Amino acid sequence: MTILYSKVPPMPFGESLPLISDQLVKEASTASRIDIAVGYVSVDGLDKLDSLVSRENIKQICLVVGMYLESGIPESIYNRVRLLHKKWQDTGKGEIRFVNNMSYHGKVYLFWQPNQQGNDELKSAVLGSANLSVLAPLGSVARQYELATTITNSNQLHELSTHIEKLKTSCTVSATNLNNFKVIHERIEVLGGIEEVLETTESEQDMYRSLQTDIEIRIPIKAPLATNRFSTARHDYARSNINVAYGSGRYNKLSGGVEPRNWYEVQITVNKTISTQPNYPKNKPFWIVTDDGYKFEAHTTADNNKQLTAYGKTGNDRVFGRWIKGRLATAGYVKPVDNTTTDTERLGVVTQEMLNAAQMRVMVLTKTSTQEYGVVFNRLAPTPRNKKGALDKKHWTRQLLDVWTVHFEGEKS
C-alpha cells in the first residue's frame, strides 16, 4: 500500500511524495483493462482519460459516473460523454455508464495487466477521494486537495472488482440511454459582470413560463454548412448573422484603419415575413427572459425592424452574441477565437451542424402576459441616415415593457 498525495500550495509537499495523478498515469501505462467508478467527471478529465486509453492502447475501458441523477448533467459534460462513449463503443474499447437509482460517491480505479497466459489479471487499484478531474485539475479543482492509496492485496482487489461489477449491473444505465437525466445549461462566464444582464432563478423562470401567451415568434438562426464555412456567398451566412465577425471589419475613426470584429458579435437578421407579423415586437424595447437563466432588454432595429439585438448602453451586438455563442462554447460545440483574421481553418465559424447538435436552429420568442419596468432611451433628432433618430444613451426614462421568454428548438424534420 502506498499513500498518494496532491500538490496544492501552501500544503507542504516533498518531492519524493507520489501524486495521485502520476500514479494513475503510471498504472495506465502497463494496463490492458481499466475500470473506473467516480462521483463526478470533467471535460478535461474525460479528454485526458481518452488520450491515455489511445496512447497506451488500452483494450477495455469502463467508466461509471455516480453523482448526476439528482443534480443533472452539465451540458458540456453530457456532450463529451456521448461522443466519448460512442467512440469507445464503435472501436470496441468499452463504455461509459451512469448510476441511475442512487447517488454514488465512491472513487475507485482498477487496473488489469495481461498474465503469462495472455489473460487480463487484476493487479492494482487506486482508492481515495479523487474524482476523474484529478487527471486534469483546472479551475477551482486545481485548489482541491485529494488523498488516495494504492491497493495490491489480491483479496481486497477481488472485493473491489466484485463491488464495481455489482454497481454496473444493478445501478447503472449506458450513456446511450440518459433520457431520465436532466441536462443542465451551465453558467456563461462571458456574460458575467455585464450591468445590463441579470440572472434569474429556476423559480423565476417557472413563473415567467406560467405567464406565457399563445403569441410566438419563431426566428431561424442562419448559418452555413461546415463544408461552406469558407464561402463568401451571402446565402451561406459564413460571414454574416451569427458569423458576422468573419465579415468586413469595423472602421476605427481614431486610427483610420479597419479592425476585425469581436468573435462574440452577432447580428440576428429577421426575414420580412416574420418582421411584418402583427405581434412582432417593434418601436419599443422589451425584456427577454432566457431558458438558461438570463434576463436583459432587447429591441428590433434597422430597416423594417429586421435586426434583433440587445438594448443597452454598450456592446449590444456582443451581449446577444455572448449569450448565443457563449452558450454554444460553454457546451463545447465551438471554441471562441481571439482574432478571426488568423482563424485560417474557420474553426470558429458556427455551422448548421453545430446548431443541429445543440438543438438551436430556431429561436422561439413567446410573449408573456406581464410587463416590467425597464430603461427606454430618448432619441436624438432624425437624420437622413437614421430617420427615427439615434438613441440618446445619456438620457432615459423608466417605462413598463413587455416581457418575452426565449428558448431554442431544433429544426423540424
C-alpha positions as CSV (number, residue, x, y, z in Angstrom):
1,M,0.0,0.0,0.0
2,T,1.3,3.4,-1.0
3,I,-0.3,6.7,0.2
4,L,-0.8,9.1,-2.8
5,Y,-1.0,12.9,-2.4
6,S,-1.9,16.1,-4.1
7,K,0.2,19.2,-4.8
8,V,-1.8,22.1,-3.6
9,P,0.2,25.1,-2.0
10,P,0.5,26.1,0.8
11,M,0.3,22.4,1.9
12,P,3.9,21.3,2.3
13,F,4.9,18.8,-0.5
14,G,8.0,16.7,-0.5
15,E,9.4,16.0,-4.0
16,S,9.6,12.3,-3.1
17,L,5.9,12.0,-2.3
18,P,3.9,10.3,-5.1
19,L,1.0,12.2,-6.7
20,I,-2.4,10.6,-7.4
21,S,-2.4,11.8,-11.0
22,D,1.1,10.5,-11.6
23,Q,0.2,7.1,-10.2
24,L,-2.9,6.8,-12.3
25,V,-0.9,7.6,-15.5
26,K,1.8,5.1,-14.4
27,E,-0.8,2.3,-13.8
28,A,-2.4,3.0,-17.2
29,S,0.9,2.7,-19.0
30,T,1.0,-1.1,-18.2
31,A,-2.7,-1.8,-18.2
32,S,-4.7,-3.8,-20.7
33,R,-8.0,-3.0,-19.0
34,I,-9.3,-0.2,-16.7
35,D,-12.5,0.0,-14.7
36,I,-13.3,3.4,-13.0
37,A,-16.1,4.4,-10.7
38,V,-16.3,8.0,-9.6
39,G,-18.8,10.6,-8.5
40,Y,-18.0,13.4,-10.9
41,V,-16.2,13.9,-14.1
42,S,-14.9,17.0,-16.0
43,V,-14.5,17.6,-19.7
44,D,-10.7,17.9,-19.3
45,G,-10.6,14.8,-17.2
46,L,-12.6,12.9,-19.9
47,D,-10.2,14.1,-22.6
48,K,-7.2,13.1,-20.5
49,L,-8.6,9.6,-19.9
50,D,-9.4,9.2,-23.6
51,S,-5.8,10.2,-24.5
52,L,-4.5,7.6,-22.0
53,V,-6.7,4.9,-23.5
54,S,-5.5,5.7,-27.0
55,R,-1.8,6.3,-26.2
56,E,-1.4,3.2,-24.0
57,N,-3.6,1.1,-26.3
58,I,-6.0,0.0,-23.5
59,K,-8.1,-2.9,-24.8
60,Q,-11.0,-2.4,-22.5
61,I,-12.3,0.6,-20.5
62,C,-15.4,1.1,-18.4
63,L,-16.2,4.4,-16.7
64,V,-19.0,4.6,-14.1
65,V,-20.3,8.0,-13.1
66,G,-22.3,8.3,-10.0
67,M,-23.5,11.7,-8.8
68,Y,-25.6,13.3,-11.6
69,L,-29.1,11.7,-11.0
70,E,-30.3,14.4,-8.7
71,S,-28.4,17.5,-9.8
72,G,-28.5,16.8,-13.6
73,I,-25.6,16.6,-16.0
74,P,-23.8,19.8,-17.1
75,E,-24.3,20.1,-20.9
76,S,-20.6,20.3,-21.7
77,I,-20.1,17.0,-19.8
78,Y,-23.2,15.4,-21.4
79,N,-21.9,16.2,-24.9
80,R,-18.4,15.0,-24.3
81,V,-19.7,11.8,-22.6
82,R,-21.9,11.0,-25.5
83,L,-19.1,11.5,-28.0
84,L,-16.6,9.5,-26.0
85,H,-19.0,6.7,-25.3
86,K,-19.8,6.4,-29.0
87,K,-16.1,6.4,-29.8
88,W,-15.3,3.6,-27.4
89,Q,-18.3,1.6,-28.5
90,D,-17.5,2.0,-32.2
91,T,-13.9,0.8,-31.6
92,G,-14.9,-2.0,-29.2
93,K,-12.9,-0.4,-26.4
94,G,-15.7,-0.1,-23.8
95,E,-18.4,2.2,-22.5
96,I,-19.5,4.9,-20.0
97,R,-22.3,4.2,-17.6
98,F,-24.3,6.4,-15.2
99,V,-25.7,5.4,-11.8
100,N,-29.5,5.9,-12.2
101,N,-31.1,4.8,-8.9
102,M,-29.0,6.4,-6.1
103,S,-26.1,8.8,-5.6
104,Y,-22.7,7.1,-5.8
105,H,-19.8,9.0,-4.4
106,G,-17.0,6.3,-4.4
107,K,-13.7,6.8,-6.3
108,V,-12.2,3.5,-7.4
109,Y,-9.7,2.9,-10.2
110,L,-8.9,-0.7,-11.1
111,F,-6.1,-1.8,-13.4
112,W,-5.7,-5.2,-15.2
113,Q,-2.5,-6.5,-16.8
114,P,-2.0,-9.5,-19.1
115,N,-0.6,-12.5,-17.4
116,Q,1.7,-15.2,-18.9
117,Q,-1.3,-16.9,-20.4
118,G,-2.4,-13.7,-22.1
119,N,-5.4,-13.2,-19.9
120,D,-6.3,-10.0,-18.1
121,E,-5.5,-10.2,-14.4
122,L,-6.4,-7.5,-11.8
123,K,-3.1,-6.2,-10.5
124,S,-3.7,-2.9,-8.7
125,A,-6.2,-0.3,-7.6
126,V,-6.3,3.3,-6.5
127,L,-8.9,4.1,-3.9
128,G,-9.4,7.5,-2.3
129,S,-11.2,10.9,-2.7
130,A,-10.2,11.8,-6.3
131,N,-12.8,12.2,-9.0
132,L,-11.8,12.0,-12.7
133,S,-10.9,15.7,-12.7
134,V,-7.7,14.7,-10.8
135,L,-6.3,13.8,-14.2
136,A,-6.6,17.4,-15.4
137,P,-7.1,19.7,-12.4
138,L,-8.2,23.1,-13.8
139,G,-10.1,26.0,-12.3
140,S,-11.4,25.5,-8.8
141,V,-10.5,21.8,-8.9
142,A,-6.8,22.8,-9.1
143,R,-7.1,24.0,-5.5
144,Q,-8.8,20.8,-4.3
145,Y,-6.6,18.6,-2.2
146,E,-7.2,14.8,-2.7
147,L,-5.8,11.8,-0.9
148,A,-5.7,8.2,-2.1
149,T,-3.9,4.9,-1.6
150,T,-2.8,2.0,-3.9
151,I,-4.0,-1.5,-3.3
152,T,-2.3,-4.7,-4.4
153,N,-3.7,-7.2,-2.0
154,S,-5.4,-9.9,-4.1
155,N,-8.4,-10.4,-1.7
156,Q,-9.0,-6.6,-1.5
157,L,-8.7,-6.3,-5.3
158,H,-11.3,-9.1,-5.7
159,E,-13.6,-7.4,-3.3
160,L,-13.3,-4.1,-5.2
161,S,-13.8,-5.8,-8.5
162,T,-17.0,-7.5,-7.3
163,H,-18.2,-4.2,-5.9
164,I,-17.8,-2.5,-9.3
165,E,-19.5,-5.4,-11.2
166,K,-22.5,-5.2,-8.8
167,L,-22.6,-1.4,-9.3
168,K,-22.6,-1.7,-13.1
169,T,-25.2,-4.5,-13.3
170,S,-27.6,-3.2,-10.6
171,C,-27.3,0.5,-10.5
172,T,-26.3,1.9,-13.9
173,V,-27.5,2.7,-17.4
174,S,-25.5,3.1,-20.6
175,A,-24.6,6.6,-21.7
176,T,-26.7,6.0,-24.8
177,N,-29.8,5.9,-22.5
178,L,-29.6,9.1,-20.4
179,N,-33.2,10.3,-21.1
180,N,-34.1,10.3,-17.5
181,F,-31.2,12.6,-16.6
182,K,-31.7,16.3,-16.7
183,V,-29.2,18.2,-18.8
184,I,-28.1,21.5,-17.2
185,H,-27.2,24.7,-19.1
186,E,-24.0,25.9,-17.5
187,R,-23.3,29.5,-16.5
188,I,-21.9,31.5,-19.4
189,E,-18.8,33.1,-18.0
190,V,-18.5,35.8,-20.7
191,L,-21.9,37.3,-19.6
192,G,-20.6,37.8,-16.1
193,G,-20.1,41.4,-14.9
194,I,-22.3,43.0,-17.7
195,E,-24.5,45.5,-15.9
196,E,-27.5,45.1,-18.3
197,V,-27.6,41.3,-18.0
198,L,-29.4,39.9,-15.0
199,E,-29.5,36.3,-13.8
200,T,-32.8,34.5,-12.9
201,T,-33.5,31.6,-10.6
202,E,-35.4,28.4,-11.6
203,S,-38.5,29.6,-9.7
204,E,-38.4,32.9,-11.6
205,Q,-38.1,31.0,-14.9
206,D,-41.1,28.8,-14.0
207,M,-43.1,31.9,-13.1
208,Y,-42.4,33.5,-16.5
209,R,-43.3,30.3,-18.3
210,S,-46.6,30.2,-16.4
211,L,-47.4,33.6,-17.8
212,Q,-46.7,32.7,-21.5
213,T,-49.4,33.6,-24.0
214,D,-50.1,32.0,-27.4
215,I,-48.2,34.8,-29.2
216,E,-45.0,33.2,-30.6
217,I,-42.3,34.5,-32.9
218,R,-40.0,31.8,-34.5
219,I,-36.7,33.1,-35.9
220,P,-34.4,30.7,-37.7
221,I,-30.7,31.0,-36.9
222,K,-28.8,31.4,-40.2
223,A,-25.5,29.5,-40.5
224,P,-23.5,27.7,-43.2
225,L,-22.9,24.0,-43.6
226,A,-19.5,23.1,-42.3
227,T,-18.3,22.5,-45.9
228,N,-19.4,26.1,-46.8
229,R,-17.7,27.8,-43.9
230,F,-15.1,29.4,-46.2
231,S,-17.9,30.7,-48.6
232,T,-18.3,34.4,-49.4
233,A,-21.8,33.9,-50.9
234,R,-24.4,35.8,-48.9
235,H,-26.8,32.9,-48.8
236,D,-24.3,30.7,-46.9
237,Y,-24.1,33.1,-43.9
238,A,-20.5,32.3,-43.3
239,R,-19.7,36.0,-42.8
240,S,-23.0,37.4,-41.6
241,N,-25.6,36.9,-38.9
242,I,-24.2,34.7,-36.2
243,N,-20.9,34.7,-38.1
244,V,-20.7,38.4,-38.8
245,A,-17.3,38.5,-37.0
246,Y,-15.9,36.9,-40.2
247,G,-17.3,39.6,-42.4
248,S,-15.9,43.1,-43.1
249,G,-14.2,44.7,-40.1
250,R,-15.1,47.9,-38.4
251,Y,-13.7,51.3,-39.4
252,N,-11.8,52.9,-36.5
253,K,-12.1,56.7,-36.7
254,L,-9.2,57.3,-34.4
255,S,-6.7,55.0,-36.2
256,G,-8.2,55.4,-39.7
257,G,-7.9,51.6,-40.1
258,V,-10.2,48.7,-40.2
259,E,-10.3,46.4,-37.2
260,P,-11.5,42.9,-37.1
261,R,-14.8,42.3,-35.3
262,N,-15.1,40.6,-31.9
263,W,-15.9,36.9,-32.3
264,Y,-18.9,37.3,-30.0
265,E,-20.5,39.9,-32.2
266,V,-23.7,38.6,-33.9
267,Q,-26.5,40.1,-36.0
268,I,-29.8,38.2,-35.8
269,T,-31.4,39.3,-39.1
270,V,-35.1,38.6,-39.3
271,N,-36.9,37.8,-42.6
272,K,-39.6,40.3,-43.7
273,T,-42.2,37.6,-43.5
274,I,-41.5,37.4,-39.7
275,S,-40.9,41.1,-39.0
276,T,-44.2,42.1,-40.6
277,Q,-46.2,39.8,-38.4
278,P,-48.8,41.7,-36.3
279,N,-47.3,40.6,-33.0
280,Y,-43.7,41.1,-33.9
281,P,-42.1,43.5,-31.3
282,K,-41.1,46.9,-32.6
283,N,-40.8,50.6,-31.8
284,K,-40.1,49.9,-28.1
285,P,-37.6,47.7,-26.2
286,F,-38.8,44.6,-24.3
287,W,-37.5,42.2,-21.7
288,I,-36.1,38.8,-22.8
289,V,-36.0,36.0,-20.2
290,T,-33.9,33.1,-21.5
291,D,-34.4,29.4,-20.7
292,D,-30.9,29.2,-19.3
293,G,-31.2,31.8,-16.6
294,Y,-30.6,35.3,-18.1
295,K,-32.7,38.4,-18.5
296,F,-31.9,41.5,-20.5
297,E,-33.6,44.2,-22.6
298,A,-33.7,43.8,-26.3
299,H,-35.2,45.6,-29.3
300,T,-35.7,45.4,-33.0
301,T,-33.9,47.9,-35.2
302,A,-32.7,48.8,-38.7
303,D,-34.9,48.9,-41.8
304,N,-38.2,47.1,-41.3
305,N,-37.0,46.3,-37.7
306,K,-35.1,43.4,-39.2
307,Q,-32.3,43.3,-36.6
308,L,-32.9,41.7,-33.2
309,T,-30.3,42.8,-30.7
310,A,-29.8,43.6,-27.0
311,Y,-30.8,47.1,-25.8
312,G,-28.3,48.8,-23.6
313,K,-25.5,51.4,-23.2
314,T,-22.7,49.5,-24.8
315,G,-21.9,46.4,-26.9
316,N,-25.4,45.5,-27.9
317,D,-24.3,43.0,-30.6
318,R,-21.9,41.4,-28.2
319,V,-24.4,41.0,-25.4
320,F,-26.7,38.9,-27.6
321,G,-23.6,37.2,-29.1
322,R,-22.1,36.4,-25.7
323,W,-25.4,34.7,-24.8
324,I,-25.9,32.7,-28.0
325,K,-22.3,31.9,-28.9
326,G,-21.3,31.8,-25.3
327,R,-23.9,29.1,-24.8
328,L,-22.5,27.1,-27.7
329,A,-19.0,27.5,-26.5
330,T,-19.8,26.6,-22.9
331,A,-21.5,23.4,-24.0
332,G,-18.4,22.5,-26.1
333,Y,-19.8,22.9,-29.6
334,V,-17.4,25.6,-30.7
335,K,-14.3,27.3,-29.4
336,P,-14.1,31.1,-29.2
337,V,-11.5,32.7,-31.4
338,D,-9.3,35.6,-30.2
339,N,-8.8,37.0,-33.7
340,T,-11.0,35.9,-36.6
341,T,-8.4,37.1,-39.2
342,T,-6.0,34.4,-38.0
343,D,-8.6,31.6,-38.0
344,T,-7.5,30.2,-41.3
345,E,-9.3,26.9,-40.8
346,R,-12.5,28.8,-39.9
347,L,-12.9,26.6,-36.8
348,G,-14.7,29.4,-35.0
349,V,-17.5,29.6,-37.6
350,V,-20.8,28.5,-36.2
351,T,-22.2,25.9,-38.6
352,Q,-25.6,24.2,-39.1
353,E,-24.1,21.0,-37.8
354,M,-23.3,22.7,-34.5
355,L,-26.7,24.3,-34.2
356,N,-28.4,20.9,-35.0
357,A,-26.3,19.2,-32.3
358,A,-27.2,21.9,-29.8
359,Q,-30.9,22.0,-30.8
360,M,-30.5,25.7,-31.6
361,R,-31.7,26.0,-35.2
362,V,-34.7,28.2,-34.3
363,M,-35.0,30.9,-31.6
364,V,-38.5,30.9,-30.2
365,L,-39.8,34.1,-28.6
366,T,-43.0,33.8,-26.6
367,K,-44.9,36.8,-25.2
368,T,-46.0,36.8,-21.6
369,S,-49.0,38.5,-20.1
370,T,-46.9,40.6,-17.8
371,Q,-44.9,43.9,-18.1
372,E,-42.0,45.1,-16.1
373,Y,-40.2,48.5,-15.8
374,G,-37.1,49.0,-17.9
375,V,-34.9,51.7,-19.4
376,V,-36.1,53.5,-22.5
377,F,-33.6,55.9,-24.0
378,N,-34.6,59.2,-25.5
379,R,-33.9,59.7,-29.2
380,L,-31.8,62.4,-30.9
381,A,-33.1,64.4,-33.9
382,P,-33.8,62.3,-37.0
383,T,-31.2,62.3,-39.8
384,P,-31.3,61.2,-43.4
385,R,-29.4,58.1,-42.4
386,N,-31.4,57.4,-39.2
387,K,-35.0,58.6,-39.7
388,K,-36.0,57.5,-36.2
389,G,-33.1,59.3,-34.6
390,A,-30.2,57.6,-32.8
391,L,-30.7,56.5,-29.2
392,D,-29.6,59.2,-26.7
393,K,-27.9,56.9,-24.2
394,K,-27.3,59.8,-21.8
395,H,-30.9,60.4,-21.2
396,W,-33.7,57.9,-20.5
397,T,-36.9,57.1,-18.6
398,R,-38.2,54.0,-17.0
399,Q,-41.3,52.6,-18.6
400,L,-43.4,49.4,-18.5
401,L,-42.1,47.0,-21.1
402,D,-43.4,43.7,-22.4
403,V,-41.7,40.5,-21.3
404,W,-40.9,37.7,-23.7
405,T,-39.4,34.3,-22.9
406,V,-37.0,32.8,-25.3
407,H,-35.8,29.2,-25.9
408,F,-34.2,27.3,-28.8
409,E,-35.5,24.3,-30.8
410,G,-34.0,22.0,-33.4
411,E,-35.0,22.1,-37.0
412,K,-38.3,20.2,-37.5
413,S,-37.9,17.3,-39.9
